[in-house]
Amino acid sequence: MFEDKGIKVVSMWEIFRLIHLFGLAFGVGAVTVNLILMMKSRSNKEFAPVFMRASKPIAKLVFLGLILLTLSGIGFAALGYPEKQLLLVKHVLIAVLWVNGLFVMFSLSPKLTKLAPKPGQPPTQEFLSIQRQVQVMGTLGIILWYTITVMSVLL
């Protein structure tokens, strides 16, 4: 109907692919920025309050990316994307990424925020311990994000 009038019809595959790319850009971009800021806060203790303020909006972008990727992935599955063993492994890694992110967001981040030192005050040992846990989980998250990205290219 539209093809004969010079209007290109966009398929659902293309829509889900675009959503997937936006999700990837938000997720990988935000998690990379967050890791860089976290590393700076580890080397410069006075930067920790700045990192704490920046981490909440960055975490929202990470979760936006993950939500977009998950929804578009479900859309691909509904359209009949062929199941491959690599895709199954990717789905398991995405589930681990969800658990990791939710743990950081709802368990570690509130503790870190509560224990964050005021400007000019030294951080407590408990704060530094939680910060190390967040760093480990953040490193795991970025490894998962980049692994999943490479797997997506291979699919």
DASULLIN-V534920 format. One record per pair of residues at least 4 apart in sequence whose ideal C-beta (glycine too) atoms are under 8 Angstrom apart, sorted by the first residue. I is the first residue (numbers start at 1). J is the second residue. Records with the same first field share a line. If there is no record, write none. Layout:
BEGIN
I = J  J
END
This chain:
BEGIN
1 = 5
2 = 7  8  9
3 = 7  8  9
10 = 14  15
11 = 15
12 = 16  75  79
13 = 17  76  79
14 = 18
15 = 19  75
16 = 20  72  75  76  79
17 = 21  72
18 = 22
19 = 23  68  71  72  75
20 = 24  68  69  72  73  76  152
21 = 25
22 = 26  65  68
23 = 27  64  65  66  67  68  69  70  71  72
24 = 28  65  69  149  152
25 = 29  65
26 = 30  61  62  64  65  68
27 = 31  61  62  64  65  66  68  69  145
28 = 32  65  145  146  149
29 = 33  61  65
30 = 34  58  59  61  62  65
31 = 35  62  138  141  142  145
32 = 36  142
33 = 37  58
34 = 38  54  55  58  59  62  138
35 = 39  138  139  142
36 = 40
37 = 41  47  50  51  54  55  58
38 = 42  51  55  134  135  138
39 = 43  135
40 = 44  47  51
41 = 45  47  48  50  51  131
42 = 131  135
45 = 117  122  123
46 = 119
47 = 51
48 = 52  116  117  123  127  131
49 = 53  116  117  118  119
50 = 54
51 = 55
52 = 56  112  113  116
54 = 58
55 = 59  109
56 = 60  109
57 = 61
58 = 62
59 = 63  101  104  105  109
60 = 64
61 = 65
62 = 66  101  141
63 = 67  101  105
64 = 68
65 = 69
66 = 70  94  97  98  101
67 = 71
68 = 72
69 = 73  94
70 = 74  94  98
71 = 75
72 = 76
73 = 77  91  94
74 = 78
75 = 79
76 = 81
77 = 81
81 = 87
83 = 87  88
84 = 88  155
85 = 89
86 = 90  151  154  155
87 = 91  155
88 = 92
89 = 93  151
90 = 94  148  151  152  155
91 = 95
92 = 96
93 = 97  144  147  148  151
94 = 98  148
95 = 99
96 = 100  144
97 = 101  141  144  145  148
98 = 102
99 = 103
100 = 104  137  140  141  144
101 = 105  141
102 = 106
103 = 107  108  137
104 = 108  109  134  137  138  141
105 = 109
106 = 110
107 = 111
108 = 112  130  133  134  137
109 = 113  134
110 = 114
111 = 115  130
112 = 116  127  130  131  134
115 = 123  124  126  127  130
116 = 123  127
117 = 121  122  123  124  127
123 = 127  128  131
124 = 128
125 = 129
126 = 130
127 = 131
128 = 132
129 = 133
130 = 134
131 = 135
132 = 136
133 = 137
134 = 138
135 = 139
136 = 140
137 = 141
138 = 142
139 = 143
140 = 144
141 = 145
142 = 146
143 = 147
144 = 148
145 = 149
146 = 150
147 = 151
148 = 152
149 = 153
150 = 154
151 = 155
END
